[in-house]
Amino acid sequence: MQQYYRATIKIQFEDKKGNLKYKKENYIVFAMSPTDVEAKLSKHLGDGNYEIVGINLVGIVDVIK
């Protein structure tokens, strides 16, 4: 059964001064398991300087568009 997960990623980037900085972003992913979340994030984000720091099941029943 597919459920909604919140995936938090940490992205590495370089600021205007050339210093390495990090920021966190959250994604809501509709997936079968945390492994499926990782696969979907990898497909969506591609190869990049990011690290998945957390995947949590969230209590979202449905998304109404």
mmCIF file as Biopython writes it, N, C-alpha, C and O atoms, coordinates in Angstrom:
data_model
#
loop_
_atom_site.group_PDB
_atom_site.id
_atom_site.type_symbol
_atom_site.label_atom_id
_atom_site.label_alt_id
_atom_site.label_comp_id
_atom_site.label_asym_id
_atom_site.label_entity_id
_atom_site.label_seq_id
_atom_site.pdbx_PDB_ins_code
_atom_site.Cartn_x
_atom_site.Cartn_y
_atom_site.Cartn_z
_atom_site.occupancy
_atom_site.B_iso_or_equiv
_atom_site.auth_seq_id
_atom_site.auth_asym_id
_atom_site.pdbx_PDB_model_num
ATOM 1   N N  . MET A ? 1  ? 0.819  -1.173 0.000   1.0 0.0 1  A 1 
ATOM 2   C CA . MET A ? 1  ? 0.000  0.000  0.000   1.0 0.0 1  A 1 
ATOM 3   C C  . MET A ? 1  ? 0.876  1.255  0.000   1.0 0.0 1  A 1 
ATOM 4   O O  . MET A ? 1  ? 1.779  1.398  0.825   1.0 0.0 1  A 1 
ATOM 5   N N  . GLN A ? 2  ? 0.596  2.147  -0.928  1.0 0.0 2  A 1 
ATOM 6   C CA . GLN A ? 2  ? 1.369  3.378  -0.995  1.0 0.0 2  A 1 
ATOM 7   C C  . GLN A ? 2  ? 0.908  4.359  0.067   1.0 0.0 2  A 1 
ATOM 8   O O  . GLN A ? 2  ? -0.278 4.459  0.379   1.0 0.0 2  A 1 
ATOM 9   N N  . GLN A ? 3  ? 1.874  5.079  0.612   1.0 0.0 3  A 1 
ATOM 10  C CA . GLN A ? 3  ? 1.621  6.063  1.650   1.0 0.0 3  A 1 
ATOM 11  C C  . GLN A ? 3  ? 2.469  7.295  1.365   1.0 0.0 3  A 1 
ATOM 12  O O  . GLN A ? 3  ? 3.338  7.282  0.493   1.0 0.0 3  A 1 
ATOM 13  N N  . TYR A ? 4  ? 2.201  8.355  2.112   1.0 0.0 4  A 1 
ATOM 14  C CA . TYR A ? 4  ? 2.979  9.582  1.961   1.0 0.0 4  A 1 
ATOM 15  C C  . TYR A ? 4  ? 4.125  9.594  2.965   1.0 0.0 4  A 1 
ATOM 16  O O  . TYR A ? 4  ? 3.945  9.285  4.143   1.0 0.0 4  A 1 
ATOM 17  N N  . TYR A ? 5  ? 5.293  9.953  2.480   1.0 0.0 5  A 1 
ATOM 18  C CA . TYR A ? 5  ? 6.496  10.078 3.295   1.0 0.0 5  A 1 
ATOM 19  C C  . TYR A ? 5  ? 7.051  11.485 3.145   1.0 0.0 5  A 1 
ATOM 20  O O  . TYR A ? 5  ? 6.951  12.092 2.079   1.0 0.0 5  A 1 
ATOM 21  N N  . ARG A ? 6  ? 7.633  11.995 4.215   1.0 0.0 6  A 1 
ATOM 22  C CA . ARG A ? 6  ? 8.372  13.251 4.137   1.0 0.0 6  A 1 
ATOM 23  C C  . ARG A ? 6  ? 9.847  12.899 4.099   1.0 0.0 6  A 1 
ATOM 24  O O  . ARG A ? 6  ? 10.373 12.265 5.015   1.0 0.0 6  A 1 
ATOM 25  N N  . ALA A ? 7  ? 10.502 13.312 3.041   1.0 0.0 7  A 1 
ATOM 26  C CA . ALA A ? 7  ? 11.928 13.070 2.900   1.0 0.0 7  A 1 
ATOM 27  C C  . ALA A ? 7  ? 12.659 14.398 3.071   1.0 0.0 7  A 1 
ATOM 28  O O  . ALA A ? 7  ? 12.331 15.386 2.414   1.0 0.0 7  A 1 
ATOM 29  N N  . THR A ? 8  ? 13.633 14.412 3.944   1.0 0.0 8  A 1 
ATOM 30  C CA . THR A ? 8  ? 14.448 15.604 4.166   1.0 0.0 8  A 1 
ATOM 31  C C  . THR A ? 8  ? 15.817 15.359 3.555   1.0 0.0 8  A 1 
ATOM 32  O O  . THR A ? 8  ? 16.469 14.351 3.828   1.0 0.0 8  A 1 
ATOM 33  N N  . ILE A ? 9  ? 16.237 16.302 2.723   1.0 0.0 9  A 1 
ATOM 34  C CA . ILE A ? 9  ? 17.556 16.173 2.106   1.0 0.0 9  A 1 
ATOM 35  C C  . ILE A ? 9  ? 18.410 17.369 2.494   1.0 0.0 9  A 1 
ATOM 36  O O  . ILE A ? 9  ? 17.902 18.456 2.766   1.0 0.0 9  A 1 
ATOM 37  N N  . LYS A ? 10 ? 19.715 17.145 2.514   1.0 0.0 10 A 1 
ATOM 38  C CA . LYS A ? 10 ? 20.681 18.209 2.772   1.0 0.0 10 A 1 
ATOM 39  C C  . LYS A ? 10 ? 21.448 18.428 1.475   1.0 0.0 10 A 1 
ATOM 40  O O  . LYS A ? 10 ? 22.039 17.504 0.916   1.0 0.0 10 A 1 
ATOM 41  N N  . ILE A ? 11 ? 21.421 19.674 1.013   1.0 0.0 11 A 1 
ATOM 42  C CA . ILE A ? 11 ? 22.068 20.028 -0.252  1.0 0.0 11 A 1 
ATOM 43  C C  . ILE A ? 11 ? 23.309 20.860 0.034   1.0 0.0 11 A 1 
ATOM 44  O O  . ILE A ? 11 ? 23.287 21.780 0.853   1.0 0.0 11 A 1 
ATOM 45  N N  . GLN A ? 12 ? 24.387 20.519 -0.654  1.0 0.0 12 A 1 
ATOM 46  C CA . GLN A ? 12 ? 25.630 21.269 -0.531  1.0 0.0 12 A 1 
ATOM 47  C C  . GLN A ? 12 ? 25.712 22.234 -1.707  1.0 0.0 12 A 1 
ATOM 48  O O  . GLN A ? 12 ? 25.483 21.850 -2.854  1.0 0.0 12 A 1 
ATOM 49  N N  . PHE A ? 13 ? 26.043 23.503 -1.412  1.0 0.0 13 A 1 
ATOM 50  C CA . PHE A ? 13 ? 26.202 24.479 -2.477  1.0 0.0 13 A 1 
ATOM 51  C C  . PHE A ? 13 ? 27.304 25.455 -2.090  1.0 0.0 13 A 1 
ATOM 52  O O  . PHE A ? 13 ? 27.743 25.502 -0.941  1.0 0.0 13 A 1 
ATOM 53  N N  . GLU A ? 14 ? 27.733 26.223 -3.067  1.0 0.0 14 A 1 
ATOM 54  C CA . GLU A ? 14 ? 28.793 27.190 -2.848  1.0 0.0 14 A 1 
ATOM 55  C C  . GLU A ? 14 ? 28.185 28.587 -2.866  1.0 0.0 14 A 1 
ATOM 56  O O  . GLU A ? 14 ? 27.443 28.932 -3.785  1.0 0.0 14 A 1 
ATOM 57  N N  . ASP A ? 15 ? 28.499 29.394 -1.849  1.0 0.0 15 A 1 
ATOM 58  C CA . ASP A ? 15 ? 27.967 30.756 -1.817  1.0 0.0 15 A 1 
ATOM 59  C C  . ASP A ? 15 ? 28.804 31.677 -2.707  1.0 0.0 15 A 1 
ATOM 60  O O  . ASP A ? 15 ? 29.741 31.225 -3.365  1.0 0.0 15 A 1 
ATOM 61  N N  . LYS A ? 16 ? 28.466 32.959 -2.725  1.0 0.0 16 A 1 
ATOM 62  C CA . LYS A ? 16 ? 29.151 33.924 -3.599  1.0 0.0 16 A 1 
ATOM 63  C C  . LYS A ? 16 ? 30.622 34.090 -3.263  1.0 0.0 16 A 1 
ATOM 64  O O  . LYS A ? 16 ? 31.427 34.450 -4.121  1.0 0.0 16 A 1 
ATOM 65  N N  . LYS A ? 17 ? 30.968 33.825 -2.014  1.0 0.0 17 A 1 
ATOM 66  C CA . LYS A ? 17 ? 32.363 33.953 -1.578  1.0 0.0 17 A 1 
ATOM 67  C C  . LYS A ? 17 ? 33.165 32.678 -1.809  1.0 0.0 17 A 1 
ATOM 68  O O  . LYS A ? 17 ? 34.372 32.655 -1.569  1.0 0.0 17 A 1 
ATOM 69  N N  . GLY A ? 18 ? 32.512 31.626 -2.269  1.0 0.0 18 A 1 
ATOM 70  C CA . GLY A ? 18 ? 33.197 30.374 -2.515  1.0 0.0 18 A 1 
ATOM 71  C C  . GLY A ? 18 ? 33.186 29.413 -1.340  1.0 0.0 18 A 1 
ATOM 72  O O  . GLY A ? 18 ? 33.827 28.363 -1.396  1.0 0.0 18 A 1 
ATOM 73  N N  . ASN A ? 19 ? 32.469 29.752 -0.279  1.0 0.0 19 A 1 
ATOM 74  C CA . ASN A ? 19 ? 32.371 28.878 0.886   1.0 0.0 19 A 1 
ATOM 75  C C  . ASN A ? 19 ? 31.299 27.820 0.659   1.0 0.0 19 A 1 
ATOM 76  O O  . ASN A ? 19 ? 30.266 28.091 0.048   1.0 0.0 19 A 1 
ATOM 77  N N  . LEU A ? 20 ? 31.554 26.613 1.157   1.0 0.0 20 A 1 
ATOM 78  C CA . LEU A ? 20 ? 30.556 25.555 1.060   1.0 0.0 20 A 1 
ATOM 79  C C  . LEU A ? 20 ? 29.497 25.752 2.130   1.0 0.0 20 A 1 
ATOM 80  O O  . LEU A ? 20 ? 29.817 25.945 3.303   1.0 0.0 20 A 1 
ATOM 81  N N  . LYS A ? 21 ? 28.254 25.705 1.728   1.0 0.0 21 A 1 
ATOM 82  C CA . LYS A ? 21 ? 27.117 25.868 2.629   1.0 0.0 21 A 1 
ATOM 83  C C  . LYS A ? 21 ? 26.181 24.687 2.441   1.0 0.0 21 A 1 
ATOM 84  O O  . LYS A ? 21 ? 26.262 23.962 1.449   1.0 0.0 21 A 1 
ATOM 85  N N  . TYR A ? 22 ? 25.294 24.506 3.404   1.0 0.0 22 A 1 
ATOM 86  C CA . TYR A ? 22 ? 24.307 23.439 3.353   1.0 0.0 22 A 1 
ATOM 87  C C  . TYR A ? 22 ? 22.927 24.017 3.628   1.0 0.0 22 A 1 
ATOM 88  O O  . TYR A ? 22 ? 22.785 24.960 4.407   1.0 0.0 22 A 1 
ATOM 89  N N  . LYS A ? 23 ? 21.919 23.453 2.988   1.0 0.0 23 A 1 
ATOM 90  C CA . LYS A ? 23 ? 20.544 23.800 3.310   1.0 0.0 23 A 1 
ATOM 91  C C  . LYS A ? 23 ? 19.717 22.523 3.253   1.0 0.0 23 A 1 
ATOM 92  O O  . LYS A ? 23 ? 20.054 21.575 2.545   1.0 0.0 23 A 1 
ATOM 93  N N  . LYS A ? 24 ? 18.628 22.520 4.013   1.0 0.0 24 A 1 
ATOM 94  C CA . LYS A ? 24 ? 17.743 21.358 4.049   1.0 0.0 24 A 1 
ATOM 95  C C  . LYS A ? 24 ? 16.467 21.672 3.286   1.0 0.0 24 A 1 
ATOM 96  O O  . LYS A ? 24 ? 15.951 22.788 3.344   1.0 0.0 24 A 1 
ATOM 97  N N  . GLU A ? 25 ? 15.969 20.677 2.574   1.0 0.0 25 A 1 
ATOM 98  C CA . GLU A ? 25 ? 14.706 20.789 1.850   1.0 0.0 25 A 1 
ATOM 99  C C  . GLU A ? 25 ? 13.864 19.564 2.166   1.0 0.0 25 A 1 
ATOM 100 O O  . GLU A ? 25 ? 14.393 18.474 2.383   1.0 0.0 25 A 1 
ATOM 101 N N  . ASN A ? 26 ? 12.555 19.751 2.190   1.0 0.0 26 A 1 
ATOM 102 C CA . ASN A ? 26 ? 11.621 18.659 2.458   1.0 0.0 26 A 1 
ATOM 103 C C  . ASN A ? 26 ? 10.803 18.351 1.214   1.0 0.0 26 A 1 
ATOM 104 O O  . ASN A ? 26 ? 10.389 19.252 0.485   1.0 0.0 26 A 1 
ATOM 105 N N  . TYR A ? 27 ? 10.579 17.075 0.988   1.0 0.0 27 A 1 
ATOM 106 C CA . TYR A ? 27 ? 9.752  16.604 -0.115  1.0 0.0 27 A 1 
ATOM 107 C C  . TYR A ? 27 ? 8.715  15.641 0.429   1.0 0.0 27 A 1 
ATOM 108 O O  . TYR A ? 27 ? 9.008  14.837 1.313   1.0 0.0 27 A 1 
ATOM 109 N N  . ILE A ? 28 ? 7.503  15.723 -0.098  1.0 0.0 28 A 1 
ATOM 110 C CA . ILE A ? 28 ? 6.465  14.742 0.206   1.0 0.0 28 A 1 
ATOM 111 C C  . ILE A ? 28 ? 6.450  13.772 -0.972  1.0 0.0 28 A 1 
ATOM 112 O O  . ILE A ? 28 ? 6.305  14.178 -2.125  1.0 0.0 28 A 1 
ATOM 113 N N  . VAL A ? 29 ? 6.600  12.489 -0.667  1.0 0.0 29 A 1 
ATOM 114 C CA . VAL A ? 29 ? 6.706  11.462 -1.714  1.0 0.0 29 A 1 
ATOM 115 C C  . VAL A ? 29 ? 5.653  10.381 -1.452  1.0 0.0 29 A 1 
ATOM 116 O O  . VAL A ? 29 ? 5.525  9.886  -0.333  1.0 0.0 29 A 1 
ATOM 117 N N  . PHE A ? 30 ? 4.912  10.028 -2.484  1.0 0.0 30 A 1 
ATOM 118 C CA . PHE A ? 30 ? 3.919  8.959  -2.419  1.0 0.0 30 A 1 
ATOM 119 C C  . PHE A ? 30 ? 4.622  7.691  -2.858  1.0 0.0 30 A 1 
ATOM 120 O O  . PHE A ? 30 ? 4.952  7.545  -4.035  1.0 0.0 30 A 1 
ATOM 121 N N  . ALA A ? 31 ? 4.858  6.764  -1.927  1.0 0.0 31 A 1 
ATOM 122 C CA . ALA A ? 31 ? 5.698  5.600  -2.227  1.0 0.0 31 A 1 
ATOM 123 C C  . ALA A ? 31 ? 5.257  4.385  -1.406  1.0 0.0 31 A 1 
ATOM 124 O O  . ALA A ? 31 ? 4.459  4.492  -0.475  1.0 0.0 31 A 1 
ATOM 125 N N  . MET A ? 32 ? 5.802  3.236  -1.785  1.0 0.0 32 A 1 
ATOM 126 C CA . MET A ? 32 ? 5.501  1.978  -1.107  1.0 0.0 32 A 1 
ATOM 127 C C  . MET A ? 32 ? 6.330  1.777  0.167   1.0 0.0 32 A 1 
ATOM 128 O O  . MET A ? 32 ? 5.862  1.171  1.131   1.0 0.0 32 A 1 
ATOM 129 N N  . SER A ? 33 ? 7.570  2.292  0.159   1.0 0.0 33 A 1 
ATOM 130 C CA . SER A ? 33 ? 8.486  2.065  1.279   1.0 0.0 33 A 1 
ATOM 131 C C  . SER A ? 33 ? 9.561  3.154  1.265   1.0 0.0 33 A 1 
ATOM 132 O O  . SER A ? 33 ? 9.673  3.902  0.294   1.0 0.0 33 A 1 
ATOM 133 N N  . PRO A ? 34 ? 10.349 3.245  2.334   1.0 0.0 34 A 1 
ATOM 134 C CA . PRO A ? 34 ? 11.459 4.198  2.316   1.0 0.0 34 A 1 
ATOM 135 C C  . PRO A ? 34 ? 12.455 3.949  1.174   1.0 0.0 34 A 1 
ATOM 136 O O  . PRO A ? 34 ? 13.034 4.893  0.636   1.0 0.0 34 A 1 
ATOM 137 N N  . THR A ? 35 ? 12.647 2.697  0.815   1.0 0.0 35 A 1 
ATOM 138 C CA . THR A ? 35 ? 13.526 2.386  -0.314  1.0 0.0 35 A 1 
ATOM 139 C C  . THR A ? 35 ? 12.958 2.945  -1.604  1.0 0.0 35 A 1 
ATOM 140 O O  . THR A ? 35 ? 13.703 3.453  -2.443  1.0 0.0 35 A 1 
ATOM 141 N N  . ASP A ? 36 ? 11.654 2.859  -1.772  1.0 0.0 36 A 1 
ATOM 142 C CA . ASP A ? 36 ? 10.978 3.427  -2.935  1.0 0.0 36 A 1 
ATOM 143 C C  . ASP A ? 36 ? 11.100 4.949  -2.929  1.0 0.0 36 A 1 
ATOM 144 O O  . ASP A ? 36 ? 11.249 5.560  -3.987  1.0 0.0 36 A 1 
ATOM 145 N N  . VAL A ? 37 ? 11.040 5.561  -1.755  1.0 0.0 37 A 1 
ATOM 146 C CA . VAL A ? 37 ? 11.229 7.011  -1.635  1.0 0.0 37 A 1 
ATOM 147 C C  . VAL A ? 37 ? 12.610 7.395  -2.150  1.0 0.0 37 A 1 
ATOM 148 O O  . VAL A ? 37 ? 12.742 8.348  -2.918  1.0 0.0 37 A 1 
ATOM 149 N N  . GLU A ? 38 ? 13.633 6.666  -1.737  1.0 0.0 38 A 1 
ATOM 150 C CA . GLU A ? 38 ? 15.003 6.938  -2.197  1.0 0.0 38 A 1 
ATOM 151 C C  . GLU A ? 38 ? 15.101 6.847  -3.710  1.0 0.0 38 A 1 
ATOM 152 O O  . GLU A ? 38 ? 15.722 7.700  -4.345  1.0 0.0 38 A 1 
ATOM 153 N N  . ALA A ? 39 ? 14.496 5.825  -4.291  1.0 0.0 39 A 1 
ATOM 154 C CA . ALA A ? 39 ? 14.546 5.648  -5.741  1.0 0.0 39 A 1 
ATOM 155 C C  . ALA A ? 39 ? 13.845 6.796  -6.460  1.0 0.0 39 A 1 
ATOM 156 O O  . ALA A ? 39 ? 14.346 7.299  -7.465  1.0 0.0 39 A 1 
ATOM 157 N N  . LYS A ? 40 ? 12.687 7.210  -5.948  1.0 0.0 40 A 1 
ATOM 158 C CA . LYS A ? 40 ? 11.942 8.301  -6.578  1.0 0.0 40 A 1 
ATOM 159 C C  . LYS A ? 40 ? 12.680 9.629  -6.444  1.0 0.0 40 A 1 
ATOM 160 O O  . LYS A ? 40 ? 12.674 10.437 -7.373  1.0 0.0 40 A 1 
ATOM 161 N N  . LEU A ? 41 ? 13.314 9.860  -5.297  1.0 0.0 41 A 1 
ATOM 162 C CA . LEU A ? 41 ? 14.097 11.085 -5.130  1.0 0.0 41 A 1 
ATOM 163 C C  . LEU A ? 41 ? 15.292 11.107 -6.068  1.0 0.0 41 A 1 
ATOM 164 O O  . LEU A ? 41 ? 15.603 12.137 -6.666  1.0 0.0 41 A 1 
ATOM 165 N N  . SER A ? 42 ? 15.950 9.985  -6.191  1.0 0.0 42 A 1 
ATOM 166 C CA . SER A ? 42 ? 17.099 9.892  -7.084  1.0 0.0 42 A 1 
ATOM 167 C C  . SER A ? 42 ? 16.694 10.184 -8.524  1.0 0.0 42 A 1 
ATOM 168 O O  . SER A ? 42 ? 17.410 10.874 -9.249  1.0 0.0 42 A 1 
ATOM 169 N N  . LYS A ? 43 ? 15.554 9.662  -8.932  1.0 0.0 43 A 1 
ATOM 170 C CA . LYS A ? 43 ? 15.058 9.912  -10.284 1.0 0.0 43 A 1 
ATOM 171 C C  . LYS A ? 43 ? 14.684 11.377 -10.453 1.0 0.0 43 A 1 
ATOM 172 O O  . LYS A ? 43 ? 14.970 11.968 -11.494 1.0 0.0 43 A 1 
ATOM 173 N N  . HIS A ? 44 ? 14.051 11.972 -9.450  1.0 0.0 44 A 1 
ATOM 174 C CA . HIS A ? 44 ? 13.592 13.361 -9.524  1.0 0.0 44 A 1 
ATOM 175 C C  . HIS A ? 44 ? 14.752 14.355 -9.463  1.0 0.0 44 A 1 
ATOM 176 O O  . HIS A ? 44 ? 14.776 15.326 -10.218 1.0 0.0 44 A 1 
ATOM 177 N N  . LEU A ? 45 ? 15.716 14.115 -8.564  1.0 0.0 45 A 1 
ATOM 178 C CA . LEU A ? 45 ? 16.803 15.061 -8.345  1.0 0.0 45 A 1 
ATOM 179 C C  . LEU A ? 45 ? 18.025 14.788 -9.211  1.0 0.0 45 A 1 
ATOM 180 O O  . LEU A ? 45 ? 18.851 15.677 -9.421  1.0 0.0 45 A 1 
ATOM 181 N N  . GLY A ? 46 ? 18.142 13.571 -9.712  1.0 0.0 46 A 1 
ATOM 182 C CA . GLY A ? 46 ? 19.305 13.222 -10.522 1.0 0.0 46 A 1 
ATOM 183 C C  . GLY A ? 46 ? 20.559 13.135 -9.669  1.0 0.0 46 A 1 
ATOM 184 O O  . GLY A ? 46 ? 20.496 13.034 -8.443  1.0 0.0 46 A 1 
ATOM 185 N N  . ASP A ? 47 ? 21.684 13.177 -10.338 1.0 0.0 47 A 1 
ATOM 186 C CA . ASP A ? 47 ? 22.960 13.156 -9.625  1.0 0.0 47 A 1 
ATOM 187 C C  . ASP A ? 47 ? 23.263 14.561 -9.147  1.0 0.0 47 A 1 
ATOM 188 O O  . ASP A ? 47 ? 23.207 15.513 -9.926  1.0 0.0 47 A 1 
ATOM 189 N N  . GLY A ? 48 ? 23.577 14.692 -7.900  1.0 0.0 48 A 1 
ATOM 190 C CA . GLY A ? 48 ? 23.846 16.016 -7.354  1.0 0.0 48 A 1 
ATOM 191 C C  . GLY A ? 48 ? 24.494 15.925 -6.004  1.0 0.0 48 A 1 
ATOM 192 O O  . GLY A ? 48 ? 24.774 14.838 -5.498  1.0 0.0 48 A 1 
ATOM 193 N N  . ASN A ? 49 ? 24.728 17.070 -5.432  1.0 0.0 49 A 1 
ATOM 194 C CA . ASN A ? 49 ? 25.355 17.141 -4.115  1.0 0.0 49 A 1 
ATOM 195 C C  . ASN A ? 49 ? 24.279 17.203 -3.044  1.0 0.0 49 A 1 
ATOM 196 O O  . ASN A ? 49 ? 24.056 18.251 -2.437  1.0 0.0 49 A 1 
ATOM 197 N N  . TYR A ? 50 ? 23.621 16.093 -2.815  1.0 0.0 50 A 1 
ATOM 198 C CA . TYR A ? 50 ? 22.605 16.033 -1.772  1.0 0.0 50 A 1 
ATOM 199 C C  . TYR A ? 50 ? 22.742 14.728 -1.008  1.0 0.0 50 A 1 
ATOM 200 O O  . TYR A ? 50 ? 23.305 13.746 -1.493  1.0 0.0 50 A 1 
ATOM 201 N N  . GLU A ? 51 ? 22.208 14.755 0.201   1.0 0.0 51 A 1 
ATOM 202 C CA . GLU A ? 51 ? 22.219 13.577 1.069   1.0 0.0 51 A 1 
ATOM 203 C C  . GLU A ? 51 ? 20.836 13.470 1.709   1.0 0.0 51 A 1 
ATOM 204 O O  . GLU A ? 51 ? 20.302 14.460 2.208   1.0 0.0 51 A 1 
ATOM 205 N N  . ILE A ? 52 ? 20.270 12.290 1.693   1.0 0.0 52 A 1 
ATOM 206 C CA . ILE A ? 52 ? 18.991 12.072 2.361   1.0 0.0 52 A 1 
ATOM 207 C C  . ILE A ? 52 ? 19.274 11.920 3.851   1.0 0.0 52 A 1 
ATOM 208 O O  . ILE A ? 52 ? 19.986 11.006 4.266   1.0 0.0 52 A 1 
ATOM 209 N N  . VAL A ? 53 ? 18.708 12.826 4.654   1.0 0.0 53 A 1 
ATOM 210 C CA . VAL A ? 53 ? 18.981 12.795 6.088   1.0 0.0 53 A 1 
ATOM 211 C C  . VAL A ? 53 ? 17.808 12.268 6.909   1.0 0.0 53 A 1 
ATOM 212 O O  . VAL A ? 53 ? 17.944 12.033 8.109   1.0 0.0 53 A 1 
ATOM 213 N N  . GLY A ? 54 ? 16.657 12.083 6.263   1.0 0.0 54 A 1 
ATOM 214 C CA . GLY A ? 54 ? 15.525 11.540 6.995   1.0 0.0 54 A 1 
ATOM 215 C C  . GLY A ? 54 ? 14.361 11.198 6.092   1.0 0.0 54 A 1 
ATOM 216 O O  . GLY A ? 54 ? 14.067 11.911 5.132   1.0 0.0 54 A 1 
ATOM 217 N N  . ILE A ? 55 ? 13.700 10.094 6.412   1.0 0.0 55 A 1 
ATOM 218 C CA . ILE A ? 55 ? 12.473 9.694  5.732   1.0 0.0 55 A 1 
ATOM 219 C C  . ILE A ? 55 ? 11.488 9.291  6.817   1.0 0.0 55 A 1 
ATOM 220 O O  . ILE A ? 55 ? 11.734 8.363  7.588   1.0 0.0 55 A 1 
ATOM 221 N N  . ASN A ? 56 ? 10.357 10.013 6.865   1.0 0.0 56 A 1 
ATOM 222 C CA . ASN A ? 56 ? 9.353  9.762  7.901   1.0 0.0 56 A 1 
ATOM 223 C C  . ASN A ? 56 ? 7.988  9.578  7.271   1.0 0.0 56 A 1 
ATOM 224 O O  . ASN A ? 56 ? 7.629  10.266 6.315   1.0 0.0 56 A 1 
ATOM 225 N N  . LEU A ? 57 ? 7.240  8.649  7.814   1.0 0.0 57 A 1 
ATOM 226 C CA . LEU A ? 57 ? 5.870  8.432  7.397   1.0 0.0 57 A 1 
ATOM 227 C C  . LEU A ? 57 ? 5.033  9.573  7.947   1.0 0.0 57 A 1 
ATOM 228 O O  . LEU A ? 57 ? 5.146  9.917  9.124   1.0 0.0 57 A 1 
ATOM 229 N N  . VAL A ? 58 ? 4.186  10.169 7.099   1.0 0.0 58 A 1 
ATOM 230 C CA . VAL A ? 58 ? 3.336  11.273 7.551   1.0 0.0 58 A 1 
ATOM 231 C C  . VAL A ? 58 ? 1.872  10.843 7.460   1.0 0.0 58 A 1 
ATOM 232 O O  . VAL A ? 58 ? 1.517  9.949  6.691   1.0 0.0 58 A 1 
ATOM 233 N N  . GLY A ? 59 ? 1.044  11.491 8.252   1.0 0.0 59 A 1 
ATOM 234 C CA . GLY A ? 59 ? -0.363 11.102 8.340   1.0 0.0 59 A 1 
ATOM 235 C C  . GLY A ? 59 ? -1.262 11.785 7.335   1.0 0.0 59 A 1 
ATOM 236 O O  . GLY A ? 59 ? -2.405 12.107 7.660   1.0 0.0 59 A 1 
ATOM 237 N N  . ILE A ? 60 ? -0.791 12.016 6.139   1.0 0.0 60 A 1 
ATOM 238 C CA . ILE A ? 60 ? -1.599 12.635 5.103   1.0 0.0 60 A 1 
ATOM 239 C C  . ILE A ? 60 ? -2.474 11.558 4.488   1.0 0.0 60 A 1 
ATOM 240 O O  . ILE A ? 60 ? -1.977 10.515 4.064   1.0 0.0 60 A 1 
ATOM 241 N N  . VAL A ? 61 ? -3.762 11.808 4.440   1.0 0.0 61 A 1 
ATOM 242 C CA . VAL A ? 61 ? -4.699 10.851 3.885   1.0 0.0 61 A 1 
ATOM 243 C C  . VAL A ? 61 ? -4.775 10.989 2.374   1.0 0.0 61 A 1 
ATOM 244 O O  . VAL A ? 61 ? -4.744 9.995  1.649   1.0 0.0 61 A 1 
ATOM 245 N N  . ASP A ? 62 ? -4.876 12.236 1.899   1.0 0.0 62 A 1 
ATOM 246 C CA . ASP A ? 62 ? -5.003 12.477 0.474   1.0 0.0 62 A 1 
ATOM 247 C C  . ASP A ? 62 ? -4.592 13.905 0.165   1.0 0.0 62 A 1 
ATOM 248 O O  . ASP A ? 62 ? -4.620 14.772 1.038   1.0 0.0 62 A 1 
ATOM 249 N N  . VAL A ? 63 ? -4.213 14.141 -1.068  1.0 0.0 63 A 1 
ATOM 250 C CA . VAL A ? 63 ? -3.880 15.484 -1.541  1.0 0.0 63 A 1 
ATOM 251 C C  . VAL A ? 63 ? -4.963 15.875 -2.538  1.0 0.0 63 A 1 
ATOM 252 O O  . VAL A ? 63 ? -5.207 15.168 -3.515  1.0 0.0 63 A 1 
ATOM 253 N N  . ILE A ? 64 ? -5.604 16.997 -2.282  1.0 0.0 64 A 1 
ATOM 254 C CA . ILE A ? 64 ? -6.665 17.477 -3.159  1.0 0.0 64 A 1 
ATOM 255 C C  . ILE A ? 64 ? -6.110 18.623 -3.977  1.0 0.0 64 A 1 
ATOM 256 O O  . ILE A ? 64 ? -5.636 19.616 -3.427  1.0 0.0 64 A 1 
ATOM 257 N N  . LYS A ? 65 ? -6.167 18.486 -5.287  1.0 0.0 65 A 1 
ATOM 258 C CA . LYS A ? 65 ? -5.610 19.511 -6.181  1.0 0.0 65 A 1 
ATOM 259 C C  . LYS A ? 65 ? -6.717 20.366 -6.742  1.0 0.0 65 A 1 
ATOM 260 O O  . LYS A ? 65 ? -6.454 21.286 -7.516  1.0 0.0 65 A 1 
#
